[in-house]
Amino acid sequence: MPLVAALLFALATAASAQPEADAITGVWLTAAEDGYIQVFEENGAYFGKTVGEPPGSGDNDGPEKDVNNPDPAKRDRSLLGIRILKGFEYNGERRWEDGEAYDPNNGKTYSAWMETPEPDKLKLRGYIGISLLGRTEIWTRAGRDAEGVDQSVLVETE
């Protein structure tokens, strides 16, 4: 009987952690206020992809290209819709770890973690090797219907 009680407790704890883990999902405006990133859950991990840019933030020639990508074959692809955050796992304390962040401004991919110090703020830390050697950005929550969000690339969420 103690085994059954432990199993039920573990299942209840996991179920209650999911809404907290999903608190990071949604559309976020980057720190430079030049792009929207949608964070979403897929098979238990969290990802983020570019979904638009606010009016007046780009050159208005259409979506920017991934010109700094280290793979020459990808340099002509649009930045719109690409995954720039990959494989984050929720650790139970409003923190998502063990992910990667791609910076299209320099074409580099960094180890990264994220946390939500406030409900509408996302802190993203990208680093090389150890977290002390990196850069932190604070993103602000935006709505799925924010002006400049391309509805055609949004991931459908429940």
TORMARSE-563977 format. One record per residue: residue in three letters; chain; z, y, x of N, C-alpha, C, O in turn; residue number from 0. Coordinates in Angstrom, 3 decimals. Example, Ala and Ser with C-alpha at 12.3 -4.5 7.8 and 13.67 -1.06 7.14 Angstrom:
<ALA, A, <7.800, -5.690, 13.190>, <7.800, -4.500, 12.300>, <7.800, -3.300, 13.200>, <8.465, -3.319, 14.236>, 0>
<SER, A, <7.080, -2.250, 12.850>, <7.140, -1.060, 13.670>, <7.870, 0.030, 12.900>, <8.039, 1.138, 13.409>, 1>
This chain:
<MET, A, <0.000, -1.204, 0.803>, <0.000, 0.000, 0.000>, <0.000, 1.275, 0.851>, <-0.675, 2.235, 0.479>, 0>
<PRO, A, <0.731, 1.329, 1.982>, <0.673, 2.544, 2.801>, <-0.746, 2.826, 3.306>, <-1.128, 3.986, 3.463>, 1>
<LEU, A, <-1.522, 1.776, 3.558>, <-2.894, 1.965, 4.009>, <-3.732, 2.649, 2.932>, <-4.543, 3.523, 3.239>, 2>
<VAL, A, <-3.541, 2.259, 1.684>, <-4.263, 2.865, 0.574>, <-3.881, 4.341, 0.437>, <-4.750, 5.188, 0.224>, 3>
<ALA, A, <-2.610, 4.648, 0.557>, <-2.155, 6.040, 0.457>, <-2.743, 6.871, 1.589>, <-3.164, 8.006, 1.364>, 4>
<ALA, A, <-2.778, 6.330, 2.794>, <-3.351, 7.055, 3.933>, <-4.837, 7.308, 3.723>, <-5.344, 8.387, 4.033>, 5>
<LEU, A, <-5.537, 6.294, 3.190>, <-6.958, 6.444, 2.927>, <-7.213, 7.508, 1.863>, <-8.113, 8.334, 2.018>, 6>
<LEU, A, <-6.437, 7.496, 0.798>, <-6.589, 8.505, -0.250>, <-6.300, 9.904, 0.287>, <-6.995, 10.855, -0.069>, 7>
<PHE, A, <-5.285, 10.041, 1.138>, <-4.966, 11.337, 1.744>, <-6.120, 11.823, 2.615>, <-6.490, 12.996, 2.565>, 8>
<ALA, A, <-6.681, 10.927, 3.404>, <-7.798, 11.297, 4.282>, <-9.003, 11.747, 3.463>, <-9.659, 12.730, 3.810>, 9>
<LEU, A, <-9.296, 11.036, 2.385>, <-10.423, 11.417, 1.530>, <-10.181, 12.765, 0.861>, <-11.101, 13.577, 0.767>, 10>
<ALA, A, <-8.966, 13.014, 0.397>, <-8.640, 14.290, -0.240>, <-8.734, 15.430, 0.760>, <-9.216, 16.512, 0.425>, 11>
<THR, A, <-8.279, 15.198, 1.977>, <-8.347, 16.229, 3.010>, <-9.796, 16.552, 3.344>, <-10.150, 17.722, 3.480>, 12>
<ALA, A, <-10.629, 15.543, 3.475>, <-12.049, 15.767, 3.779>, <-12.728, 16.516, 2.645>, <-13.532, 17.414, 2.896>, 13>
<ALA, A, <-12.423, 16.167, 1.413>, <-13.032, 16.840, 0.267>, <-12.615, 18.295, 0.191>, <-13.434, 19.150, -0.146>, 14>
<SER, A, <-11.348, 18.599, 0.498>, <-10.903, 19.988, 0.428>, <-11.422, 20.798, 1.604>, <-11.510, 22.022, 1.498>, 15>
<ALA, A, <-11.773, 20.165, 2.728>, <-12.285, 20.883, 3.891>, <-13.743, 21.308, 3.691>, <-14.180, 22.280, 4.308>, 16>
<GLN, A, <-14.505, 20.611, 2.849>, <-15.920, 20.929, 2.688>, <-16.163, 22.339, 2.175>, <-17.012, 23.035, 2.732>, 17>
<PRO, A, <-15.452, 22.805, 1.125>, <-15.697, 24.189, 0.706>, <-15.392, 25.190, 1.822>, <-16.105, 26.183, 1.970>, 18>
<GLU, A, <-14.362, 24.946, 2.594>, <-14.043, 25.832, 3.708>, <-15.142, 25.769, 4.764>, <-15.530, 26.800, 5.314>, 19>
<ALA, A, <-15.642, 24.582, 5.048>, <-16.712, 24.423, 6.030>, <-17.976, 25.153, 5.570>, <-18.683, 25.751, 6.382>, 20>
<ASP, A, <-18.253, 25.101, 4.279>, <-19.450, 25.733, 3.733>, <-19.324, 27.250, 3.593>, <-20.281, 27.912, 3.190>, 21>
<ALA, A, <-18.166, 27.805, 3.916>, <-17.966, 29.255, 3.823>, <-18.915, 30.017, 4.738>, <-19.156, 31.206, 4.530>, 22>
<ILE, A, <-19.446, 29.355, 5.730>, <-20.358, 30.003, 6.677>, <-21.791, 30.053, 6.152>, <-22.625, 30.778, 6.696>, 23>
<THR, A, <-22.078, 29.299, 5.114>, <-23.446, 29.257, 4.613>, <-23.809, 30.561, 3.917>, <-22.958, 31.231, 3.331>, 24>
<GLY, A, <-25.072, 30.900, 3.995>, <-25.563, 32.117, 3.367>, <-26.459, 32.880, 4.316>, <-26.819, 32.387, 5.384>, 25>
<VAL, A, <-26.813, 34.081, 3.920>, <-27.692, 34.934, 4.710>, <-26.847, 35.989, 5.414>, <-25.979, 36.621, 4.812>, 26>
<TRP, A, <-27.123, 36.164, 6.711>, <-26.365, 37.086, 7.560>, <-27.308, 38.087, 8.217>, <-28.422, 37.741, 8.608>, 27>
<LEU, A, <-26.851, 39.326, 8.331>, <-27.575, 40.366, 9.047>, <-27.069, 40.381, 10.480>, <-25.862, 40.464, 10.710>, 28>
<THR, A, <-27.977, 40.303, 11.444>, <-27.583, 40.235, 12.856>, <-26.883, 41.519, 13.297>, <-26.949, 42.545, 12.621>, 29>
<ALA, A, <-26.211, 41.437, 14.449>, <-25.462, 42.577, 14.982>, <-26.367, 43.778, 15.225>, <-25.956, 44.915, 14.995>, 30>
<ALA, A, <-27.587, 43.546, 15.683>, <-28.530, 44.640, 15.939>, <-29.171, 45.152, 14.647>, <-29.943, 46.110, 14.662>, 31>
<GLU, A, <-28.839, 44.497, 13.528>, <-29.375, 44.837, 12.215>, <-30.902, 44.801, 12.181>, <-31.553, 45.594, 11.499>, 32>
<ASP, A, <-31.453, 43.844, 12.948>, <-32.909, 43.730, 12.997>, <-33.426, 42.408, 12.454>, <-34.624, 42.134, 12.526>, 33>
<GLY, A, <-32.536, 41.588, 11.912>, <-32.988, 40.323, 11.370>, <-31.966, 39.678, 10.456>, <-30.765, 39.929, 10.556>, 34>
<TYR, A, <-32.473, 38.837, 9.557>, <-31.626, 38.052, 8.666>, <-31.702, 36.589, 9.096>, <-32.782, 36.065, 9.368>, 35>
<ILE, A, <-30.554, 35.947, 9.153>, <-30.464, 34.538, 9.498>, <-29.768, 33.814, 8.344>, <-28.700, 34.234, 7.896>, 36>
<GLN, A, <-30.365, 32.742, 7.872>, <-29.710, 31.930, 6.852>, <-29.028, 30.762, 7.541>, <-29.669, 30.001, 8.266>, 37>
<VAL, A, <-27.727, 30.620, 7.314>, <-26.960, 29.482, 7.819>, <-26.826, 28.488, 6.673>, <-26.489, 28.860, 5.549>, 38>
<PHE, A, <-27.094, 27.224, 6.970>, <-27.072, 26.184, 5.943>, <-26.571, 24.877, 6.538>, <-26.591, 24.672, 7.752>, 39>
<GLU, A, <-26.122, 24.000, 5.649>, <-25.622, 22.675, 6.049>, <-26.734, 21.662, 5.841>, <-27.465, 21.710, 4.852>, 40>
<GLU, A, <-26.850, 20.738, 6.800>, <-27.830, 19.659, 6.701>, <-27.230, 18.424, 7.355>, <-26.977, 18.416, 8.559>, 41>
<ASN, A, <-27.003, 17.393, 6.572>, <-26.460, 16.126, 7.066>, <-25.155, 16.306, 7.849>, <-24.943, 15.663, 8.877>, 42>
<GLY, A, <-24.290, 17.186, 7.350>, <-22.973, 17.366, 7.955>, <-22.914, 18.347, 9.107>, <-21.828, 18.612, 9.622>, 43>
<ALA, A, <-24.043, 18.897, 9.529>, <-24.064, 19.890, 10.609>, <-24.612, 21.204, 10.047>, <-25.212, 21.230, 8.972>, 44>
<TYR, A, <-24.399, 22.280, 10.781>, <-24.810, 23.608, 10.326>, <-25.888, 24.174, 11.237>, <-25.826, 24.061, 12.461>, 45>
<PHE, A, <-26.881, 24.789, 10.596>, <-28.053, 25.333, 11.272>, <-28.297, 26.743, 10.764>, <-27.758, 27.146, 9.733>, 46>
<GLY, A, <-29.110, 27.485, 11.495>, <-29.484, 28.813, 11.041>, <-30.931, 29.079, 11.380>, <-31.408, 28.720, 12.456>, 47>
<LYS, A, <-31.632, 29.719, 10.442>, <-33.032, 30.049, 10.705>, <-33.307, 31.483, 10.283>, <-32.629, 32.040, 9.420>, 48>
<THR, A, <-34.318, 32.065, 10.916>, <-34.704, 33.430, 10.602>, <-35.381, 33.459, 9.233>, <-36.253, 32.644, 8.932>, 49>
<VAL, A, <-34.955, 34.423, 8.412>, <-35.506, 34.500, 7.059>, <-36.006, 35.899, 6.707>, <-36.349, 36.157, 5.553>, 50>
<GLY, A, <-36.052, 36.798, 7.677>, <-36.591, 38.124, 7.392>, <-35.994, 39.191, 8.270>, <-35.187, 38.929, 9.161>, 51>
<GLU, A, <-36.421, 40.411, 7.986>, <-35.891, 41.563, 8.705>, <-35.805, 42.741, 7.744>, <-36.637, 42.884, 6.848>, 52>
<PRO, A, <-34.795, 43.581, 7.936>, <-34.643, 44.737, 7.051>, <-35.834, 45.690, 7.181>, <-36.454, 45.762, 8.242>, 53>
<PRO, A, <-36.151, 46.412, 6.122>, <-37.241, 47.386, 6.203>, <-36.990, 48.390, 7.330>, <-35.870, 48.862, 7.520>, 54>
<GLY, A, <-38.035, 48.700, 8.059>, <-37.933, 49.680, 9.130>, <-37.414, 49.148, 10.445>, <-37.298, 49.906, 11.408>, 55>
<SER, A, <-37.094, 47.849, 10.517>, <-36.530, 47.302, 11.764>, <-37.596, 46.754, 12.696>, <-37.341, 46.602, 13.891>, 56>
<GLY, A, <-38.776, 46.455, 12.187>, <-39.838, 45.884, 13.025>, <-40.992, 46.850, 13.163>, <-40.890, 48.031, 12.831>, 57>
<ASP, A, <-42.081, 46.322, 13.658>, <-43.267, 47.161, 13.839>, <-44.188, 47.135, 12.613>, <-45.247, 47.763, 12.610>, 58>
<ASN, A, <-43.774, 46.407, 11.579>, <-44.510, 46.316, 10.315>, <-45.917, 45.746, 10.454>, <-46.759, 45.969, 9.585>, 59>
<ASP, A, <-46.182, 45.014, 11.531>, <-47.472, 44.347, 11.714>, <-47.420, 42.901, 11.226>, <-48.302, 42.108, 11.556>, 60>
<GLY, A, <-46.422, 42.556, 10.459>, <-46.217, 41.174, 10.062>, <-45.126, 40.562, 10.918>, <-44.543, 41.243, 11.762>, 61>
<PRO, A, <-44.846, 39.288, 10.713>, <-43.764, 38.643, 11.450>, <-44.004, 38.669, 12.967>, <-45.127, 38.507, 13.443>, 62>
<GLU, A, <-42.920, 38.876, 13.695>, <-43.007, 38.856, 15.151>, <-43.298, 37.445, 15.637>, <-43.046, 36.467, 14.933>, 63>
<LYS, A, <-43.819, 37.355, 16.825>, <-44.136, 36.059, 17.439>, <-43.050, 35.682, 18.445>, <-42.311, 36.540, 18.927>, 64>
<ASP, A, <-42.967, 34.411, 18.747>, <-41.973, 33.854, 19.676>, <-42.497, 33.951, 21.115>, <-42.573, 32.947, 21.823>, 65>
<VAL, A, <-42.856, 35.163, 21.536>, <-43.566, 35.392, 22.795>, <-42.761, 35.026, 24.045>, <-43.346, 34.808, 25.106>, 66>
<ASN, A, <-41.438, 34.956, 23.939>, <-40.603, 34.640, 25.103>, <-40.224, 33.166, 25.191>, <-39.440, 32.781, 26.059>, 67>
<ASN, A, <-40.766, 32.347, 24.313>, <-40.431, 30.927, 24.321>, <-40.857, 30.303, 25.649>, <-41.961, 30.567, 26.125>, 68>
<PRO, A, <-39.990, 29.469, 26.260>, <-40.365, 28.832, 27.524>, <-41.530, 27.845, 27.388>, <-42.182, 27.510, 28.378>, 69>
<ASP, A, <-41.787, 27.383, 26.166>, <-42.912, 26.483, 25.914>, <-44.136, 27.325, 25.533>, <-44.174, 27.884, 24.436>, 70>
<PRO, A, <-45.124, 27.424, 26.406>, <-46.301, 28.259, 26.102>, <-46.975, 27.922, 24.770>, <-47.569, 28.797, 24.140>, 71>
<ALA, A, <-46.888, 26.679, 24.345>, <-47.521, 26.268, 23.091>, <-46.842, 26.901, 21.870>, <-47.436, 26.950, 20.793>, 72>
<LYS, A, <-45.607, 27.385, 22.028>, <-44.867, 27.967, 20.904>, <-44.879, 29.494, 20.902>, <-44.315, 30.109, 19.997>, 73>
<ARG, A, <-45.495, 30.099, 21.871>, <-45.432, 31.561, 21.994>, <-46.215, 32.302, 20.929>, <-45.997, 33.496, 20.722>, 74>
<ASP, A, <-47.110, 31.625, 20.258>, <-47.896, 32.280, 19.216>, <-47.331, 32.014, 17.815>, <-47.869, 32.518, 16.829>, 75>
<ARG, A, <-46.260, 31.232, 17.721>, <-45.701, 30.939, 16.400>, <-44.877, 32.130, 15.896>, <-44.334, 32.908, 16.681>, 76>
<SER, A, <-44.801, 32.246, 14.613>, <-44.015, 33.299, 13.982>, <-42.525, 33.012, 14.161>, <-42.100, 31.857, 14.123>, 77>
<LEU, A, <-41.747, 34.055, 14.353>, <-40.294, 33.876, 14.401>, <-39.725, 33.606, 13.007>, <-38.636, 33.048, 12.881>, 78>
<LEU, A, <-40.445, 33.994, 11.979>, <-39.982, 33.791, 10.613>, <-39.903, 32.298, 10.303>, <-40.901, 31.582, 10.389>, 79>
<GLY, A, <-38.728, 31.849, 9.950>, <-38.536, 30.458, 9.561>, <-38.131, 29.515, 10.680>, <-37.892, 28.337, 10.415>, 80>
<ILE, A, <-38.043, 29.987, 11.935>, <-37.644, 29.063, 12.996>, <-36.119, 28.936, 13.043>, <-35.388, 29.871, 12.717>, 81>
<ARG, A, <-35.670, 27.767, 13.453>, <-34.234, 27.529, 13.606>, <-33.770, 28.110, 14.933>, <-34.266, 27.749, 16.000>, 82>
<ILE, A, <-32.814, 29.010, 14.839>, <-32.249, 29.574, 16.065>, <-30.815, 29.100, 16.296>, <-30.274, 29.268, 17.389>, 83>
<LEU, A, <-30.199, 28.508, 15.274>, <-28.861, 27.918, 15.399>, <-28.998, 26.446, 15.059>, <-29.608, 26.084, 14.053>, 84>
<LYS, A, <-28.415, 25.586, 15.917>, <-28.593, 24.150, 15.707>, <-27.317, 23.363, 15.967>, <-26.608, 23.594, 16.947>, 85>
<GLY, A, <-27.042, 22.423, 15.058>, <-26.074, 21.370, 15.286>, <-24.613, 21.758, 15.348>, <-23.846, 21.088, 16.041>, 86>
<PHE, A, <-24.188, 22.800, 14.663>, <-22.780, 23.202, 14.692>, <-21.958, 22.265, 13.808>, <-22.388, 21.863, 12.727>, 87>
<GLU, A, <-20.774, 21.932, 14.294>, <-19.861, 21.069, 13.543>, <-18.594, 21.839, 13.217>, <-18.063, 22.569, 14.054>, 88>
<TYR, A, <-18.119, 21.667, 11.998>, <-16.917, 22.361, 11.554>, <-15.686, 21.672, 12.119>, <-15.583, 20.446, 12.078>, 89>
<ASN, A, <-14.733, 22.472, 12.659>, <-13.547, 21.859, 13.252>, <-12.291, 22.019, 12.412>, <-11.225, 21.572, 12.834>, 90>
<GLY, A, <-12.374, 22.635, 11.246>, <-11.224, 22.710, 10.358>, <-10.429, 23.986, 10.442>, <-9.459, 24.124, 9.697>, 91>
<GLU, A, <-10.765, 24.920, 11.287>, <-10.008, 26.157, 11.426>, <-10.927, 27.380, 11.371>, <-10.820, 28.284, 12.199>, 92>
<ARG, A, <-11.836, 27.397, 10.379>, <-12.836, 28.461, 10.243>, <-13.643, 28.647, 11.517>, <-14.037, 29.758, 11.870>, 93>
<ARG, A, <-13.881, 27.521, 12.205>, <-14.626, 27.562, 13.467>, <-15.617, 26.399, 13.495>, <-15.284, 25.265, 13.150>, 94>
<TRP, A, <-16.848, 26.715, 13.917>, <-17.925, 25.758, 14.025>, <-18.295, 25.691, 15.503>, <-18.543, 26.721, 16.130>, 95>
<GLU, A, <-18.333, 24.489, 16.055>, <-18.498, 24.325, 17.505>, <-19.617, 23.349, 17.840>, <-20.239, 22.744, 16.967>, 96>
<ASP, A, <-19.844, 23.223, 19.150>, <-20.791, 22.249, 19.696>, <-22.220, 22.475, 19.233>, <-22.989, 21.525, 19.088>, 97>
<GLY, A, <-22.574, 23.730, 19.003>, <-23.926, 24.047, 18.591>, <-24.717, 24.720, 19.692>, <-24.236, 24.901, 20.811>, 98>
<GLU, A, <-25.933, 25.083, 19.353>, <-26.810, 25.806, 20.267>, <-27.391, 27.009, 19.543>, <-27.660, 26.967, 18.343>, 99>
<ALA, A, <-27.578, 28.085, 20.303>, <-28.182, 29.299, 19.762>, <-29.382, 29.670, 20.630>, <-29.262, 29.814, 21.847>, 100>
<TYR, A, <-30.534, 29.820, 19.992>, <-31.755, 30.234, 20.680>, <-31.898, 31.741, 20.516>, <-31.832, 32.258, 19.400>, 101>
<ASP, A, <-32.092, 32.442, 21.623>, <-32.290, 33.891, 21.595>, <-33.773, 34.181, 21.800>, <-34.268, 34.077, 22.922>, 102>
<PRO, A, <-34.485, 34.539, 20.743>, <-35.926, 34.789, 20.891>, <-36.234, 36.033, 21.735>, <-37.376, 36.225, 22.153>, 103>
<ASN, A, <-35.230, 36.873, 21.987>, <-35.454, 38.057, 22.812>, <-35.680, 37.711, 24.279>, <-36.328, 38.464, 25.006>, 104>
<ASN, A, <-35.137, 36.556, 24.721>, <-35.341, 36.152, 26.118>, <-35.827, 34.710, 26.258>, <-36.085, 34.252, 27.371>, 105>
<GLY, A, <-35.954, 33.991, 25.138>, <-36.456, 32.626, 25.173>, <-35.462, 31.594, 25.675>, <-35.847, 30.470, 25.994>, 106>
<LYS, A, <-34.177, 31.962, 25.751>, <-33.171, 31.031, 26.274>, <-32.332, 30.447, 25.147>, <-32.117, 31.072, 24.109>, 107>
<THR, A, <-31.866, 29.225, 25.389>, <-30.977, 28.544, 24.455>, <-29.612, 28.410, 25.115>, <-29.500, 28.014, 26.275>, 108>
<TYR, A, <-28.585, 28.747, 24.356>, <-27.215, 28.756, 24.864>, <-26.336, 27.790, 24.076>, <-26.591, 27.533, 22.900>, 109>
<SER, A, <-25.309, 27.259, 24.717>, <-24.251, 26.583, 23.985>, <-23.572, 27.656, 23.149>, <-23.545, 28.822, 23.542>, 110>
<ALA, A, <-23.023, 27.275, 22.000>, <-22.461, 28.307, 21.135>, <-21.389, 27.767, 20.203>, <-21.314, 26.571, 19.924>, 111>
<TRP, A, <-20.569, 28.689, 19.736>, <-19.636, 28.418, 18.644>, <-19.654, 29.615, 17.705>, <-20.071, 30.710, 18.082>, 112>
<MET, A, <-19.194, 29.390, 16.478>, <-19.127, 30.443, 15.470>, <-17.780, 30.366, 14.780>, <-17.164, 29.302, 14.708>, 113>
<GLU, A, <-17.330, 31.502, 14.274>, <-16.150, 31.518, 13.429>, <-16.263, 32.668, 12.443>, <-17.051, 33.595, 12.633>, 114>
<THR, A, <-15.460, 32.593, 11.379>, <-15.459, 33.653, 10.373>, <-14.081, 34.303, 10.370>, <-13.180, 33.841, 9.670>, 115>
<PRO, A, <-13.907, 35.384, 11.157>, <-12.618, 36.062, 11.189>, <-12.277, 36.728, 9.855>, <-11.107, 36.940, 9.537>, 116>
<GLU, A, <-13.310, 37.053, 9.084>, <-13.189, 37.604, 7.735>, <-14.274, 36.938, 6.895>, <-15.255, 36.445, 7.452>, 117>
<PRO, A, <-14.125, 36.910, 5.568>, <-15.129, 36.230, 4.744>, <-16.557, 36.744, 4.930>, <-17.502, 35.962, 4.820>, 118>
<ASP, A, <-16.738, 38.024, 5.206>, <-18.081, 38.573, 5.310>, <-18.472, 38.945, 6.731>, <-19.379, 39.751, 6.938>, 119>
<LYS, A, <-17.788, 38.360, 7.712>, <-18.112, 38.572, 9.124>, <-18.264, 37.214, 9.799>, <-17.462, 36.306, 9.582>, 120>
<LEU, A, <-19.296, 37.090, 10.612>, <-19.523, 35.876, 11.375>, <-19.538, 36.261, 12.855>, <-20.296, 37.134, 13.278>, 121>
<LYS, A, <-18.701, 35.605, 13.614>, <-18.627, 35.845, 15.052>, <-19.365, 34.706, 15.742>, <-18.997, 33.540, 15.604>, 122>
<LEU, A, <-20.407, 35.053, 16.484>, <-21.221, 34.069, 17.191>, <-21.052, 34.298, 18.689>, <-21.257, 35.407, 19.181>, 123>
<ARG, A, <-20.680, 33.252, 19.404>, <-20.510, 33.345, 20.858>, <-21.474, 32.370, 21.511>, <-21.366, 31.159, 21.321>, 124>
<GLY, A, <-22.419, 32.902, 22.283>, <-23.349, 32.089, 23.059>, <-22.928, 32.138, 24.507>, <-22.513, 33.188, 24.999>, 125>
<TYR, A, <-23.030, 31.002, 25.207>, <-22.548, 30.959, 26.585>, <-23.282, 29.915, 27.406>, <-23.971, 29.040, 26.882>, 126>
<ILE, A, <-23.108, 30.042, 28.714>, <-23.658, 29.082, 29.673>, <-22.472, 28.407, 30.346>, <-21.632, 29.075, 30.950>, 127>
<GLY, A, <-22.403, 27.107, 30.245>, <-21.315, 26.380, 30.905>, <-20.011, 26.475, 30.155>, <-19.676, 25.584, 29.374>, 128>
<ILE, A, <-19.261, 27.552, 30.381>, <-17.975, 27.732, 29.696>, <-18.046, 28.994, 28.841>, <-18.817, 29.913, 29.121>, 129>
<SER, A, <-17.233, 29.017, 27.804>, <-17.281, 30.098, 26.832>, <-16.964, 31.468, 27.441>, <-17.345, 32.494, 26.876>, 130>
<LEU, A, <-16.281, 31.497, 28.573>, <-15.969, 32.781, 29.211>, <-17.219, 33.492, 29.713>, <-17.233, 34.717, 29.834>, 131>
<LEU, A, <-18.269, 32.726, 30.006>, <-19.512, 33.297, 30.522>, <-20.536, 33.397, 29.403>, <-21.415, 32.546, 29.273>, 132>
<GLY, A, <-20.412, 34.442, 28.599>, <-21.333, 34.554, 27.484>, <-21.277, 35.900, 26.819>, <-20.754, 36.872, 27.365>, 133>
<ARG, A, <-21.834, 35.936, 25.616>, <-21.911, 37.162, 24.833>, <-21.542, 36.849, 23.382>, <-21.878, 35.792, 22.849>, 134>
<THR, A, <-20.851, 37.785, 22.773>, <-20.432, 37.636, 21.386>, <-21.113, 38.685, 20.524>, <-21.252, 39.842, 20.920>, 135>
<GLU, A, <-21.535, 38.263, 19.342>, <-22.084, 39.178, 18.342>, <-21.328, 38.982, 17.044>, <-20.851, 37.887, 16.746>, 136>
<ILE, A, <-21.224, 40.049, 16.280>, <-20.632, 39.979, 14.945>, <-21.736, 40.258, 13.932>, <-22.352, 41.323, 13.948>, 137>
<TRP, A, <-21.977, 39.295, 13.056>, <-22.966, 39.435, 12.006>, <-22.260, 39.740, 10.689>, <-21.087, 39.408, 10.516>, 138>
<THR, A, <-22.972, 40.369, 9.769>, <-22.425, 40.750, 8.474>, <-23.158, 39.991, 7.373>, <-24.381, 39.850, 7.393>, 139>
<ARG, A, <-22.371, 39.507, 6.411>, <-22.982, 38.761, 5.301>, <-23.912, 39.668, 4.500>, <-23.586, 40.823, 4.222>, 140>
<ALA, A, <-25.062, 39.132, 4.139>, <-26.041, 39.825, 3.292>, <-26.378, 38.878, 2.144>, <-26.097, 37.682, 2.229>, 141>
<GLY, A, <-26.952, 39.376, 1.112>, <-27.334, 38.526, -0.010>, <-28.688, 37.882, 0.211>, <-29.501, 38.374, 0.994>, 142>
<ARG, A, <-28.926, 36.784, -0.481>, <-30.227, 36.116, -0.440>, <-31.330, 37.035, -0.933>, <-32.502, 36.854, -0.604>, 143>
<ASP, A, <-30.938, 38.025, -1.729>, <-31.925, 38.942, -2.308>, <-31.984, 40.273, -1.570>, <-32.549, 41.236, -2.088>, 144>
<ALA, A, <-31.408, 40.348, -0.362>, <-31.458, 41.595, 0.410>, <-32.913, 41.962, 0.695>, <-33.751, 41.088, 0.914>, 145>
<GLU, A, <-33.200, 43.250, 0.689>, <-34.560, 43.716, 0.934>, <-34.991, 43.301, 2.341>, <-34.320, 43.618, 3.323>, 146>
<GLY, A, <-36.100, 42.600, 2.424>, <-36.606, 42.113, 3.708>, <-36.409, 40.616, 3.898>, <-36.984, 40.039, 4.821>, 147>
<VAL, A, <-35.612, 39.973, 3.048>, <-35.456, 38.516, 3.118>, <-36.674, 37.882, 2.459>, <-36.992, 38.178, 1.308>, 148>
<ASP, A, <-37.350, 37.010, 3.195>, <-38.537, 36.325, 2.686>, <-38.092, 35.104, 1.882>, <-37.648, 34.107, 2.452>, 149>
<GLN, A, <-38.211, 35.187, 0.588>, <-37.737, 34.128, -0.301>, <-38.440, 32.793, -0.059>, <-37.894, 31.739, -0.383>, 150>
<SER, A, <-39.637, 32.830, 0.502>, <-40.407, 31.600, 0.684>, <-39.865, 30.723, 1.815>, <-40.209, 29.543, 1.880>, 151>
<VAL, A, <-39.038, 31.254, 2.695>, <-38.522, 30.447, 3.804>, <-37.048, 30.087, 3.634>, <-36.489, 29.371, 4.465>, 152>
<LEU, A, <-36.413, 30.576, 2.566>, <-35.004, 30.246, 2.348>, <-34.835, 28.770, 2.058>, <-35.664, 28.157, 1.386>, 153>
<VAL, A, <-33.758, 28.206, 2.568>, <-33.377, 26.831, 2.250>, <-32.682, 26.862, 0.905>, <-31.791, 27.681, 0.678>, 154>
<GLU, A, <-33.082, 25.978, 0.021>, <-32.411, 25.894, -1.279>, <-31.029, 25.300, -1.082>, <-30.871, 24.285, -0.404>, 155>
<THR, A, <-30.041, 25.929, -1.674>, <-28.673, 25.423, -1.603>, <-28.181, 25.184, -3.021>, <-28.686, 25.754, -3.988>, 156>
<GLU, A, <-27.198, 24.338, -3.106>, <-26.665, 24.007, -4.441>, <-25.708, 25.050, -4.919>, <-25.166, 24.933, -6.018>, 157>
